[in-house]
Amino acid sequence: MPPDRVHAVVIEPEGLRFEACSGISLVESARDAGVVLPTSCRNGTCRACLCRVRSGRVRHLIDWPGLSAEEKREGCILPCVATPESALTIEAPKAFRSSVQPPLAT
């Protein structure tokens, strides 16, 4: 899917908000909006970014991210390799607003 659909994302429990494009990882979209989702590998193996979807839908950009079948059933995702397919609310307690401002679009 081309990165042309924009979806609202809310990160709980802090209530952080940003917009994310389909086809682009949630970690990248969050970073572009000045929100930090903890991550390390950015390829779906380290699980540092593990969080849970409270509402909405995502699609993983790789065939088998580092999640068990049970974790998938429980709504866990790896936002470093997940892209939004709808508006989302996710639980990511370690996420925070960066003190560094993202560059302005020109």
N, C-alpha and C positions, 0 to 999 in steps of 0.2 A: 504494500500500500504506500503510495507516495506521501511524503510529509506535508500534507496540505490541510488536514483536518485538525483543528485546535480544540482542545478539551480542557476544562477547568479541573484543577487538582487541589484537594485540601489534604493537608497532613496533620493528623491528630497525634498527640493531644494538644499541640501548640496552636493549632488553627492556622498554620502557614498556608498561603495560597499562591499558586502560580498557574500559568497556562502551559500545556504540553502539546506538542505536535505528534500526530500519529506517524509512526516510522522512525521516531527518534526516541532513544531511551529516556526513561523518567529521570535518571541521574543527570543526563546532559541537559534536559529541559529545566530541571530544578537549578542546576548550576548557572545556566544562562539567566535565570530569574533571581539569582542571589540567595538561593536556598541550598544548603549542604545536606545531602543524604550520605551518611557514612558509606564508604566503599573502599575497596582495595584493588581487587583484580580487574574489575570491569569486564569480565568475560563469563560470569555466572558460576564460578567455581568456589570462591572463598567464603561466600555467604555473609560477608560483613554488612551488606545492605538489606538483608532479609527483613521483610515487613509483611503486613497482612492487609488485604483489601477489605474495607468495610462496606463499600458500595462501588458499583461500576465494573468495568471489564478491561482487562489488559491482554495483550498477546506477547509471548516471549519471542525474542528475535533469534533465538537458537532453538534447535529441536529438543534438547534435553538439558534444561538448566539444572543446577545442583540442588534440586528439591526432591524429596521423597514423594511418592504417590499420596501418602497421608497428608503431608504438608500442602500439597496442591489442593486436596479436597478441603482443607481447613482455610483456604484462601491466601496462603503464603505466596509471595512473589519475590523475585530478585530484580529490583528496579534498574540495576545496571544493564540488564538485558531484556527489560520489559517496556513495552510501548502502549500508550492508552488507546482503547477503542471506544471509550465513552468518558463522560465526566467521572472523576474518581474521588473517593475518600479513602486514604490509606493510614494505617497505624505505623508510625515510624518515630518512636519516642526519642531517638538520638538525633533526629534532624534539627537543624537550626538555621536561622537567618545569618548569612555571612555579613561580616562587618565591611567587607570589600564590595563596593558597588559594581554591578555588572556594567559593561560598556553600553553606551547609548546607541540605539540603532540609528543609522544615517540614511 
